[in-house]
Amino acid sequence: MYVLIGGAGLIGLGLAQRLVKLGHTIAMVDINPAACAYAREKLGVMAFEGSAVSTEALLEAGIRKTDAIAAVLREDALNLAMVSLARHYGVPQILVRMRHRDFLEPYRIAGATYIVNAIDLAVSTMTNAIEFPQVESIMHFEQGQIEVLKLAIPQNSDVAGLCVAEVAQDPRFPQGSLIIGYQPHPQMDLVIPNGSTILEPDSTVLIVTKPGSLHAVIDFLQGFSG
């Protein structure tokens, strides 16, 4: 994919580096010559000096052929302008980093297809790390209405040795939750399980659930009768 990133700050450079490793072609636009030079020399991406809300700069960076744009500029007002221009030029995927929630609806109206609330994301991540230290990671979808968590199955867990179907049929397993991924060992790939997949001790599962069911899911999968 051809991805255009507006803003060569820490987030923009980090995103570019990750996308380059995944094999994407990256162009960046930033008003800082030093940041552009760093992007070219250290990351090997195309970097254009200029404003990411300037049509001239965006056209030079190839916005007409862009598959996705990420607006990660320092101010929401600038990101909003970039989102509007991306929509004007028909970019199919428009991602934006939001600092203040007041811009949520304007971003949607302007045509953003994915909005990342930086502050809420950081707060949620730290809150979950404090409240659920046993969970490897938690991802939030649909403004926190759905949670996806990665959880280890201890050797002494009641579910160790059971198949996915047995776990799902247990009345203690929260309704509406679903095991969508299974990793038998840290060095093995994550796979999509079926009903007969056995949850081995020290394996890891990926589960979809609702925020209110997090404690119940964790207690059930990591609990033991003694």
C-alpha positions as CSV (number, residue, x, y, z in Angstrom):
1,M,0.0,0.0,0.0
2,Y,1.0,3.6,-0.5
3,V,0.6,5.4,2.8
4,L,0.9,9.1,3.3
5,I,1.6,10.3,6.9
6,G,1.0,13.9,7.9
7,G,3.5,14.8,10.7
8,A,7.0,13.5,11.3
9,G,6.9,13.6,15.1
10,L,7.3,10.6,17.4
11,I,4.0,9.0,16.4
12,G,4.4,9.7,12.7
13,L,8.0,8.3,12.6
14,G,7.1,5.3,14.7
15,L,4.1,4.5,12.5
16,A,6.3,4.9,9.4
17,Q,9.0,2.6,10.8
18,R,6.4,-0.1,11.6
19,L,4.7,0.2,8.2
20,V,8.0,0.0,6.3
21,K,8.8,-3.3,8.1
22,L,5.4,-4.6,6.9
23,G,6.4,-3.8,3.3
24,H,4.4,-0.6,2.6
25,T,5.5,2.4,0.7
26,I,5.6,5.5,2.9
27,A,5.5,9.2,2.1
28,M,5.7,11.8,4.9
29,V,4.9,15.5,4.9
30,D,6.3,17.8,7.6
31,I,7.3,21.4,7.9
32,N,10.4,20.5,9.9
33,P,13.4,19.9,7.5
34,A,15.3,18.1,10.2
35,A,12.5,15.6,10.8
36,C,12.2,15.0,7.0
37,A,15.9,14.4,6.8
38,Y,15.7,11.9,9.6
39,A,12.8,10.1,8.0
40,R,14.8,9.8,4.7
41,E,18.1,8.8,6.2
42,K,17.1,6.6,9.1
43,L,13.8,5.1,7.9
44,G,14.3,5.1,4.1
45,V,11.0,6.7,3.4
46,M,10.0,9.6,1.1
47,A,9.7,12.8,3.1
48,F,8.4,16.1,1.7
49,E,9.1,19.4,3.4
50,G,6.0,21.6,3.7
51,S,2.6,21.8,5.3
52,A,0.5,18.7,5.4
53,V,-2.6,20.9,4.9
54,S,-1.2,22.4,1.8
55,T,-2.6,21.1,-1.5
56,E,0.8,21.7,-3.2
57,A,2.7,19.6,-0.6
58,L,0.1,16.8,-0.6
59,L,0.0,16.6,-4.4
60,E,3.8,16.4,-4.5
61,A,3.7,13.6,-1.9
62,G,1.3,11.7,-4.1
63,I,-2.1,12.1,-2.4
64,R,-3.9,11.1,-5.7
65,K,-2.4,7.6,-5.6
66,T,-2.6,7.2,-1.8
67,D,-4.3,4.1,-0.4
68,A,-4.3,5.4,3.2
69,I,-3.6,8.6,5.0
70,A,-2.6,9.1,8.7
71,A,-3.1,12.6,10.1
72,V,-0.9,12.8,13.2
73,L,-0.2,16.6,13.3
74,R,0.3,18.5,16.5
75,E,-3.1,20.1,16.5
76,D,-6.6,18.8,16.0
77,A,-7.5,21.7,13.7
78,L,-4.7,20.9,11.4
79,N,-5.6,17.2,11.4
80,L,-9.2,18.1,10.6
81,A,-8.0,20.1,7.6
82,M,-5.9,17.2,6.4
83,V,-8.8,14.8,6.8
84,S,-11.0,17.1,4.7
85,L,-8.4,17.3,1.9
86,A,-7.9,13.5,2.0
87,R,-11.6,13.1,1.5
88,H,-11.6,15.7,-1.3
89,Y,-8.9,13.7,-3.2
90,G,-10.7,10.4,-2.7
91,V,-8.4,8.6,-0.3
92,P,-10.2,5.4,0.8
93,Q,-8.7,5.1,4.3
94,I,-8.3,8.2,6.4
95,L,-6.9,7.7,9.9
96,V,-6.5,10.5,12.4
97,R,-5.0,11.0,15.9
98,M,-7.5,13.0,18.0
99,R,-6.3,15.0,21.1
100,H,-9.6,16.5,22.2
101,R,-13.0,14.7,22.1
102,D,-14.7,17.9,20.9
103,F,-13.3,17.0,17.5
104,L,-14.9,13.5,17.3
105,E,-18.0,14.5,15.4
106,P,-16.1,17.0,13.1
107,Y,-13.7,14.3,12.2
108,R,-16.5,12.0,11.3
109,I,-18.3,14.6,9.3
110,A,-15.0,15.5,7.5
111,G,-14.7,11.8,6.4
112,A,-12.3,10.2,8.8
113,T,-12.6,6.4,8.6
114,Y,-10.7,5.6,11.8
115,I,-10.2,7.9,14.8
116,V,-7.7,7.2,17.5
117,N,-8.2,9.2,20.8
118,A,-4.7,9.4,22.1
119,I,-5.5,10.5,25.6
120,D,-8.4,8.0,26.1
121,L,-6.2,5.2,24.7
122,A,-3.3,6.0,27.1
123,V,-5.7,6.3,30.1
124,S,-7.4,3.1,29.3
125,T,-4.2,1.2,28.7
126,M,-2.7,2.3,32.1
127,T,-6.0,1.7,33.9
128,N,-6.2,-1.9,32.5
129,A,-2.5,-2.5,33.4
130,I,-3.3,-1.6,37.0
131,E,-6.6,-3.3,37.3
132,F,-5.8,-6.4,35.2
133,P,-2.0,-7.1,35.6
134,Q,-2.5,-10.7,34.6
135,V,-3.7,-9.8,31.1
136,E,-1.0,-9.5,28.4
137,S,-2.9,-6.9,26.4
138,I,-6.4,-5.4,26.0
139,M,-7.7,-3.8,22.8
140,H,-10.8,-1.6,22.6
141,F,-13.3,-1.4,19.8
142,E,-16.4,0.6,19.1
143,Q,-15.7,3.3,21.7
144,G,-15.1,0.7,24.4
145,Q,-18.2,-1.4,23.8
146,I,-16.1,-4.4,22.9
147,E,-12.8,-5.6,24.5
148,V,-10.3,-8.1,23.0
149,L,-7.9,-9.5,25.6
150,K,-4.9,-11.8,25.4
151,L,-4.8,-14.1,28.4
152,A,-2.5,-16.9,29.6
153,I,-3.9,-20.2,30.8
154,P,-2.1,-21.2,34.0
155,Q,-1.2,-24.8,34.6
156,N,-3.5,-25.0,37.6
157,S,-6.5,-23.4,35.7
158,D,-9.8,-25.3,35.7
159,V,-10.0,-24.9,32.0
160,A,-6.5,-26.3,31.2
161,G,-7.0,-29.5,29.2
162,L,-10.6,-28.7,28.2
163,C,-11.6,-28.0,24.6
164,V,-13.0,-24.7,23.5
165,A,-16.6,-26.2,23.2
166,E,-16.5,-27.3,26.8
167,V,-15.4,-23.9,27.9
168,A,-18.1,-22.1,25.9
169,Q,-20.8,-24.4,27.3
170,D,-19.8,-23.9,30.9
171,P,-22.4,-21.6,32.6
172,R,-19.6,-19.7,34.4
173,F,-18.2,-18.5,31.0
174,P,-19.8,-15.0,30.5
175,Q,-22.5,-15.0,27.8
176,G,-21.5,-13.1,24.7
177,S,-17.8,-13.9,25.1
178,L,-15.9,-15.8,22.5
179,I,-12.4,-17.4,22.1
180,I,-11.2,-16.2,18.8
181,G,-7.5,-17.0,18.9
182,Y,-5.2,-19.6,20.4
183,Q,-1.4,-19.8,20.8
184,P,-0.2,-23.1,22.2
185,H,3.3,-21.7,22.9
186,P,4.9,-18.2,22.8
187,Q,7.1,-19.3,19.9
188,M,4.2,-20.7,17.9
189,D,1.8,-18.7,15.6
190,L,-1.6,-17.6,16.8
191,V,-4.3,-19.8,15.2
192,I,-8.1,-19.6,14.9
193,P,-9.5,-22.4,17.2
194,N,-12.5,-24.6,16.7
195,G,-14.7,-26.4,19.2
196,S,-12.3,-29.3,19.5
197,T,-9.2,-27.2,20.2
198,I,-7.7,-28.2,23.5
199,L,-6.5,-25.3,25.8
200,E,-3.2,-26.6,27.0
201,P,-1.6,-25.4,30.2
202,D,0.6,-22.3,29.7
203,S,-1.0,-21.5,26.4
204,T,-2.5,-18.2,25.5
205,V,-6.0,-17.3,24.2
206,L,-7.5,-14.3,22.5
207,I,-11.0,-13.5,23.7
208,V,-13.7,-11.1,22.7
209,T,-16.0,-9.9,25.5
210,K,-17.9,-6.9,26.9
211,P,-16.2,-4.5,29.3
212,G,-18.5,-5.6,32.1
213,S,-17.5,-9.2,31.7
214,L,-13.7,-8.7,32.0
215,H,-13.4,-9.8,35.6
216,A,-15.6,-12.8,35.1
217,V,-13.7,-14.0,32.0
218,I,-10.3,-13.6,33.8
219,D,-11.5,-15.3,37.0
220,F,-13.0,-18.2,35.0
221,L,-10.0,-18.9,32.7
222,Q,-7.3,-18.3,35.3
223,G,-9.1,-19.6,38.3
224,F,-8.7,-23.0,39.9
225,S,-10.7,-25.1,42.4
226,G,-7.7,-26.1,44.5
